[in-house]
């Protein structure tokens, strides 16, 4: 869970995760939050061995935070590595649904918690954000030739063996396009991707980090990848 100024959401989210899946561990990757998120995470970790904290020295992007989290998880021998937002938009009660296909089907490499399949939905989202999200997923599917419905979803579970097969050192995506980038890389590596329905909530505490630069980065990157795909290259 990458964090930046999520102090208000930290305790309820972590409690929810561990309440629904007591056998998982939680890694907080904090970007030197000025509101004390990292320090509060340290106090939680001191009380519960299932909670761990990585401190980064500055706020330099969602993608790099996830990559550091992946590296930590792989170095510590975990079999499954999950991503989940700390802002309350991902419901902890949906985590068991996300993990289930990996336990039941050894061939599944990535499970995506999807707003765009039957049973999935958003709640209390402004219409324009929903439109941007839907349009972005549609454009990415078309440009990249993938069948995933919710390309930008950030609630997902990777099999660690798949992450080890990918060249994570070549990933430079920063914002929410990181999710699209990882999806196309798993698909290119022959991985099996499954979407399961989730309910995506509008945050009720704190401030969204979404801005126009994140959307612009995604559009530029997807366009470049789509052209390269037609030329037969993944880079």
N, C-alpha and C positions, 0 to 999 in steps of 0.2 A: 504494500500500500504506500504509494508516494504521497507525501504530505507537504503542504505549505500553508501555514496559518489555518490549521484545522483543529485547533485545541478544543473547540466546542463539540466537535463530532467524534473526537478520538475515543473517549470512554464508551459512549453508547454503541459505536460501531464495533469496537473490539469485543465488548461484552456480548454483542449479538452474534458475532462470528463464533466465538468460543462456546456460546450457549447452544448453537445449532450444530457445530462440529467440534466436540471437545478434544478430538485427537489431532487437530491441525495446529500448526504453529503460525504466528503472525509476525511478519517483518515490516516494520515501519521504516521507510526511507525518507528522512526529513531533510529538506533543503534549507537548513538554518532559519526556520520560521521565527520571525520576530515576536510572534505572540506566545512563544513558549511551548509549542507543540512538541518539539524534540525533548525538552526537559520533562514534560508530563509523560511522554512515552518511556523515558528512562525510569521514571518512578513505577510505572506499570510493569516494566520488565523486571525490576528488582523484586516485585511481589509475585510474579507469575513467570515460570521458566518457559512458558509457551510463547512469550512475547519477546521480540528481539528488535533492536534499533540500529540503523545505519545513519550516521550523521554526515551530510554533505556540507561543504563550506559555503555554497552559494546556490541560488535558484538559477539553474541553467537547463531546464527542460524536462518534460515528462519522459521522453524516450531514454535519455541517459540515466534517469532515476530507475526506470524499469530494468535497464541493462545491468546496472549495479546490483539490483535485487536478484535478477536471474543468476548472475555470477556467484553471489553469496549462497543462493539456494543450491546451485550445482556443486559448489565447493563443499557444502555441508551434507551432501548425499541424499537430498530429497528426491522422491520418485515423481511427484507432481508439483508443478509450480503454478500458482494462481495469481491473477491480477484482480484487484477490486478497488474501487474508489473509496476514499475515506469521507466523502462529503454527504453520505446518507442516501445517495441516489441508487445505490445497489443494495438490495435487501439481503441481510444475512440469511434469512430463511430460504432464499433461492440457492444458496451455496450447495446443499446436498444434491439438488437437481443437476448442478453443474458437474459435480464429481462423479455422479452415478455412471455415465457412459464410459468413463475411463476405467472404472472398476469392473464393469460387465463386459466390455468389448476391448480386448487387447490391441486390436488394430486401430483404434481411435487415437489420434495424436493431439487433437486440439478440440476443446469444447467451448463454444461461444454462447454466452447468455444473450439471447436475441430479443429485441423489441419488435422485430419485423417478421416473425413466424407466427403461426396460429397459436393463440394463447398468450403471446407476448404483447406488451403495450407500454405506453408512457402515461404518467399521471401528473397533472398540474403543470405541464410544460407549455410555455408560450407557443402559439401556432408557428411563429417564424423560426424558432429553434427546431421544431419538429420538421418543418419544411426543409431547412438547411441540412438536417441530418438525413432525411429521406433522399434528398437530391444528391448529397454526397455519396451515399451508398450506391444509388443507381448509377451514377457516373463511374465510380470505381469498378463496379461489376462489369459495366460495358467495356471500359478501357482495358481491364485486366483479364477479362474472359473468365471470371470466377462466378460460382453459383451461390456464394454466401450472401444472405439478405441484409445482415447488419454488419457492414464492413468496419464501421468505426467503433463498434462495441468494445468497452474496456473491462467488462466482467467476463473473464475467460480462464480456462485451465489448460495448461500444456503438459504433455508427458515430458519428463525431463530428458528422456532419450532422444526426443525430437529436437529439443533445444540444443543438445550436444551436436546434432548433425548439422545445424545451421552455422554459418559464419557470422556470429553475432558481432564480431569486431568490425564488420563492414556496414553495420546499421548506423546511419547518421540521422535518421528521422527524429524530430524533436517533439512536436506537439501531438495532437490526436491522430495525425497521419501515421504515427508509429504503429497503430493497430492495423491499418491497411497494409503497411509494409510487412509486418510479421505474418499477416494472413497470406499474402502472396508468396512469401518465402516458404512457409509450411506447404502450401499447395505445390510450389515448384520442386520441393524435395520429395514429393509423392505422398505427403501426409494426408490422412483422412480427417476431415473437418466435420463436426456435427454442431448444429445449432439447437439449443433448447430454449423454450420460452421463459422470459422473466418479466417482471414489472419494474420499470425504470421510473424513479420518483424525482420530482424537482426538489432540490435541497431546501431545507427549512432553516438551517443555521449556516452562517458564514456567507462568503461571496464567491461567485463563480469566477474561474480563471479563463474562461473562453473569451477570445476577442477576434477581430477580423484578421489579424496576422496568422492565426492558427488555421483559419479557413483558407487563406491565400496559400499558405505552405502546402496544405493538402491538395488543392487544385493543381498547383504547379508540379508537385511530385507525381501525382497520379497521371497527369498528362505525359510527363517524361517517361514513366514506367510503361505506359500504354504504347507509346511509340517504340520503345526499345523491345517490348514484347513482340511487336510486329516485325521487328528486325531480328528476332530470335536470340535476344540477350537479356539476362537478368543481372542488374547491377544497381 
